[in-house]
């Protein structure tokens, strides 16, 4: 995957307030796709444009380790790391189920697999589309990230179901639970809520 340069960043849908930190992170990043996606997530999170909690939900030590690994020489200001709320303990069971789903299907090595599983799970707990709650710039970003790091799971989404709904459907199927009362997706009056574009 090609890295964003300053010239084509200007043409992206990224809010301007993210640009400074994104540029700093990208300059320090390892030159691989994961560094690019993490730079987008981090710059959005630091700008307050994600649903991710304090320390990305990783905890202070794990976030510091992620920064050392992917962005050597960059230290995040403590007041920014704690500006967001702590992870909601009332959703711990849901969070752990999502983390386990992602871990089972991640083809990246540790510790990237664990970091990404936790960040994705926290994004799933937000109220908007996954790409928005993660602070990515378009649905294509999250789709590309999932194909890159979780291709066995991404490959199951053959009907372009919206990512959050797809992940929760996987959890329901694994637990042999059927939450939807429609006899099939095609017969469901809420079909458009599960499938199709996630723009906006």
N, C-alpha and C positions, 0 to 999 in steps of 0.2 A: 504494500500500500504506500502510495506517495505521501510524503510529509507535506503538511500545509506550510506554505511560505508566507511571508508578510504580505506579498502582493495578492495572493488569492484569499487570504484571511479577510481582506478588506471587502471581498465580494460575498462572504458567507453571511448567514443570518445571525451570527453571534452578536449579542448586545455589546456596545463599545466598552462598557465598564469591565468586561472580561479580558479585553485585548492585552493590556499591559502585563498581567500575570500570566496569561497564556503564552505570550512571547518569551517571557523569562523562563517559564517551565520548559517550553519547547527547545530553547537554546541549550538547556542543561540535560535534556532527555536523552536516553539511549535511543539510537535511531532505529526503532522498530515500531510497528503499528500500535502496540500496547502503550508505549510512551505517549503517543499522540492522543489516544483516547483518554488516558489518565490525565494528561495536561488539560484537556477540555473539561473533564469532570471536576478537577481541582480548581481551575480558574472560575468555573461557574459556582462552585460551592463557596469559594472565598468571596465571591460577589453577592452571595445570598440568593442565588438563582436555582437552587435545587431543593429537594425534599430530604436530603441526606442529613443525618444528625451530627452531633459533635464528633470530631475525629473520623468522619465518614462512617461511623459505626464500627471502626476497627479497634478502637482503644488507642491510647496515647502511644504506647510502645510500638504497636504494629504499624501505625501511621508513620512514625519516625523511621521505621525499618523500610517501609515502602518508599519514602522520600530518599533515603540513602541509596536504595537499590536502583530506582528509576530516575531520580533527579539529584545526583550527587552535588553537594555544595549548596543546595537550597534548603533553608530552614523556614518553616512556616511560623509566623508570629503567633504566640500562645493565645492572645486575645481573639484572634480570628478562628483558631481551632476550636475554641469553646463558645463561640458566639451562638452556634446552633444548639438546640435542645439535645439532651441526652437521648439515646434510643429508648423507645417506649417499652417498659418491662411488661406491660399488659399484653404485648403481642409477641412474647418470647417464643411460644410454641409455633406460631405461624412463621416467625423469622427462622427458627432452626429447621423447620421443614423445608423452607425455600433454600436455605444454605445447603442442606443435604442434597436436594435436587440438583443444584448447580455443581456441587462437588462430584457427584456421581457421573456427571457428563462432561467434566472439564478435561481437556487434553493438554493443558498447560502444566508445567512442573510447579512444585511447591517452592516458594510461598505465594507465587502469583495466583495459583488456583484458589487458595484460601482467601486472599485479599479480594479477588474479583467476586467470588461467591458471596462474600459478606456485603460488598458494595452493591451488587445486583439485588440481593435480598432486601436491603434497606430501600433501594429505589422502588421495589415492588410494593412497599408499604405506603408510598405516597399516594396522592389523590389524582394526579394527572397521568398522561401517557408516560411510559417508562423512560423514553428518551428525554422528556422534559424533567422528570423527577431526578434523573441522573445528572442533568446539566449538559447533555449532549446537544448537538445543534439540529438534528433531524432524525426521523425514524431510521433513515439509512445508516446512521452512525451506530445505533444500538444493534441493528440487524447485522452489520459488518462485524461488530465486536463479538456477537454471539456465534457467528459462523467461524470466526478466527479462534475463539477460545472454547466454544461449547458446540462444536459442529454436530455431534450425535443428537443433541437435544434440538438444535435449530432445524435439523433436517426433518424432524417430525412435524414441523409446522407447515405442512404441504398446502394448506388452504389459506395461508396468509392471515391467520387469526392474530388479533392484537396480542402483543407479547405478554402483558400481564394476565390476560384472560387465558392465554395458552398455558402459562406456567401453573396457574391455579387449577386448570383442567387436568394437568398432569398429576398434581397432588391428589385431586379427587379420584382419578382413575387408580392411582397407586393404593389409595385407601379403600377402594371399591365403594366410593360414595358418589352419588349422582345428585348434584344440587339443582341442575336445570330440569324443569318440569316439561319442557317441550319434547315431543317424540323424536325429533331430529333437529339439527341446526337449520335445515332448509325450511322446516315448518314453523320455526320460532319467529314471533313477531319482533323480537329484539335482535334479529340476525345482524343488522347493521352496527349494533353496539359491540359485537365480538369480532367482526371481520371488516376488512377494508382499510383504507388509509387512516393514519393516525395524525395527520397534519392538524395544526391549530391547537 
